[in-house]
Amino acid sequence: MPSDPLAAVAVPEAPSAWEDVVGSIGPKVRALRLERGMTLQQLARAAEVSTASVHKVERGDMVPTITTLLKIAGALGAPIRHFVEDDDTAPTAVLTRFADGIAAGPVTITGSPDRFRARGTVARLEPGEQRPGLRRAGETLLIVLEGRLDVEVAADRYEVAAGEALHFPSGLEHRCGNSSDAPVEVVAVDVPES
């Protein structure tokens, strides 16, 4: 009796939609944690779950219970839907109009952290204003659009004028300020370490 040669071949099934959603939870948690500048321990403490649980969720070694996911989402300041919605409808690129919003405070100019590693903001520093930098593994690129920005990185001081940029490891102690009589407009792009 002839046998079907294909009968013994296992054909892998395409992953179902729920597997894609579950598989994306960990990377979304990690991306948002890094965007917030939090360590695993800080997130675990804020969410009141173990550090090991957060680590396993981020690596995809553990599917969080709904309670754990609610706690993590709350600690990250994100709605739970952020972690379970499908990203298939997201546009290819993100266009941000920021010119009118700078005066009100820093404006985020980059897309969602679950799709992009770089985090960019545009800000205006008024005369005399100082801002401490957030130390974390990765790099920072400052691009001055208008005015002159005073930047201190480790023990080095820089004056970055309009049309100039300064790029440095963001794990170093750093701060920015405006010692001039005119506002400074600056683009800050942070790329966390992968």
C-alpha positions as CSV (number, residue, x, y, z in Angstrom):
1,M,0.0,0.0,0.0
2,P,1.6,3.3,-1.1
3,S,2.2,5.9,1.6
4,D,2.0,9.6,1.3
5,P,5.6,11.0,1.6
6,L,4.3,14.3,3.0
7,A,2.3,12.6,5.7
8,A,5.3,12.4,8.0
9,V,6.5,15.9,7.5
10,A,5.4,18.3,10.3
11,V,4.2,21.6,8.9
12,P,4.7,24.3,11.5
13,E,1.6,26.3,12.1
14,A,1.7,30.1,11.8
15,P,1.6,31.7,15.3
16,S,-1.8,32.8,16.3
17,A,-2.6,36.4,17.0
18,W,-2.6,35.9,20.8
19,E,0.9,34.4,20.6
20,D,2.1,37.6,18.9
21,V,0.5,39.8,21.5
22,V,1.9,37.7,24.4
23,G,5.4,37.7,22.7
24,S,5.3,41.5,22.5
25,I,4.6,42.2,26.2
26,G,8.2,41.7,27.4
27,P,9.8,44.0,24.8
28,K,7.2,46.6,25.5
29,V,7.8,46.5,29.2
30,R,11.6,46.7,28.7
31,A,11.3,49.6,26.2
32,L,9.0,51.6,28.5
33,R,11.1,50.9,31.6
34,L,14.3,52.2,29.7
35,E,12.4,55.2,28.4
36,R,11.4,56.1,32.0
37,G,15.1,55.6,33.1
38,M,14.2,52.9,35.6
39,T,16.3,49.9,36.6
40,L,14.7,46.5,37.0
41,Q,14.8,46.9,40.8
42,Q,13.1,50.3,40.6
43,L,10.3,49.0,38.5
44,A,9.9,45.9,40.6
45,R,9.7,48.0,43.8
46,A,7.2,50.5,42.3
47,A,5.0,47.6,40.9
48,E,5.3,45.6,44.1
49,V,6.5,42.5,42.3
50,S,9.8,40.6,42.4
51,T,12.8,41.8,40.4
52,A,13.0,38.2,39.0
53,S,9.4,38.4,37.8
54,V,10.0,41.7,35.9
55,H,13.2,40.2,34.4
56,K,11.4,37.1,33.3
57,V,8.5,39.1,31.8
58,E,11.0,41.3,29.8
59,R,12.9,38.3,28.5
60,G,9.7,36.5,27.5
61,D,10.4,33.6,30.0
62,M,7.2,34.3,31.9
63,V,3.7,35.5,30.8
64,P,2.5,37.9,33.5
65,T,-0.8,37.4,35.2
66,I,-3.3,40.1,34.6
67,T,-2.6,41.4,38.2
68,T,1.1,41.5,37.6
69,L,0.7,43.3,34.2
70,L,-1.7,45.8,35.8
71,K,0.9,46.5,38.5
72,I,3.7,46.9,36.0
73,A,1.6,49.1,33.8
74,G,0.6,51.3,36.7
75,A,4.3,51.6,37.8
76,L,5.2,52.7,34.3
77,G,2.3,55.1,34.0
78,A,1.0,53.3,30.9
79,P,-2.5,52.0,30.1
80,I,-2.6,48.2,30.0
81,R,-3.7,48.3,26.4
82,H,-0.2,49.6,25.5
83,F,1.1,46.1,26.3
84,V,-1.6,44.0,24.6
85,E,-2.7,46.0,21.5
86,D,-1.5,44.8,18.1
87,D,1.0,47.2,16.4
88,D,0.0,46.2,12.8
89,T,-2.0,49.4,12.3
90,A,1.0,51.7,13.3
91,P,2.2,54.0,10.6
92,T,5.6,53.4,9.0
93,A,7.0,56.8,10.1
94,V,6.0,59.4,12.8
95,L,5.7,63.1,11.8
96,T,5.8,65.5,14.7
97,R,5.0,69.2,14.5
98,F,6.7,70.9,17.4
99,A,7.3,74.5,16.6
100,D,4.2,75.8,18.4
101,G,4.6,73.7,21.5
102,I,8.1,74.4,22.6
103,A,7.2,77.4,24.7
104,A,4.9,75.3,26.9
105,G,7.7,72.8,27.7
106,P,9.6,70.0,26.2
107,V,7.9,68.3,23.3
108,T,8.5,64.6,22.5
109,I,9.4,64.3,18.8
110,T,10.0,60.6,18.5
111,G,7.6,57.7,18.0
112,S,6.4,55.1,20.5
113,P,9.2,53.4,22.6
114,D,7.9,49.9,21.6
115,R,8.8,50.7,18.0
116,F,11.8,53.0,18.2
117,R,14.9,53.1,20.5
118,A,15.7,56.8,20.1
119,R,13.9,59.2,22.3
120,G,13.9,62.8,21.2
121,T,12.6,66.0,22.7
122,V,12.7,69.7,21.7
123,A,13.0,72.1,24.5
124,R,13.4,75.8,25.2
125,L,15.6,76.9,28.1
126,E,15.0,80.4,29.3
127,P,17.9,82.7,30.4
128,G,19.3,81.4,33.7
129,E,17.5,78.0,33.4
130,Q,19.5,74.9,34.4
131,R,18.6,71.2,33.8
132,P,20.3,68.2,35.2
133,G,20.9,65.3,32.8
134,L,19.5,61.8,33.4
135,R,22.3,59.3,33.7
136,R,21.7,56.0,32.0
137,A,23.6,53.7,29.7
138,G,23.4,54.9,26.2
139,E,24.2,58.1,24.3
140,T,22.8,61.6,24.0
141,L,22.9,64.0,21.0
142,L,22.2,67.7,21.6
143,I,21.5,69.9,18.6
144,V,21.1,73.6,19.3
145,L,18.6,75.3,17.0
146,E,18.7,78.8,18.5
147,G,20.9,80.5,21.1
148,R,23.9,79.1,23.0
149,L,23.7,76.1,25.4
150,D,26.2,75.5,28.2
151,V,26.8,71.8,28.7
152,E,28.9,70.1,31.3
153,V,29.9,66.4,30.7
154,A,31.9,64.8,33.4
155,A,34.5,67.6,34.1
156,D,34.5,69.1,30.6
157,R,32.5,72.2,29.7
158,Y,31.2,73.1,26.3
159,E,29.4,76.1,24.7
160,V,27.2,74.7,21.9
161,A,25.9,77.4,19.6
162,A,23.0,77.4,17.1
163,G,24.0,75.1,14.2
164,E,26.2,72.9,16.4
165,A,25.7,69.6,18.1
166,L,27.3,67.7,21.0
167,H,27.3,63.9,21.2
168,F,28.3,62.0,24.4
169,P,27.8,58.8,26.5
170,S,24.8,59.5,28.7
171,G,26.1,57.4,31.5
172,L,28.4,60.3,32.4
173,E,27.4,63.0,34.8
174,H,26.0,65.8,32.7
175,R,23.9,69.0,32.9
176,C,22.7,71.8,30.6
177,G,22.0,75.4,31.2
178,N,21.5,78.8,29.6
179,S,23.7,81.5,31.0
180,S,22.9,84.0,28.1
181,D,20.2,86.7,28.0
182,A,18.2,84.9,25.2
183,P,16.3,81.7,25.1
184,V,17.9,78.5,23.8
185,E,16.1,75.9,21.7
186,V,17.6,72.5,21.7
187,V,16.9,69.0,20.3
188,A,17.9,66.2,22.7
189,V,18.1,62.7,21.3
190,D,18.7,59.8,23.7
191,V,19.5,56.3,22.5
192,P,19.5,53.8,25.3
193,E,22.0,51.0,25.3
194,S,20.6,47.9,23.7
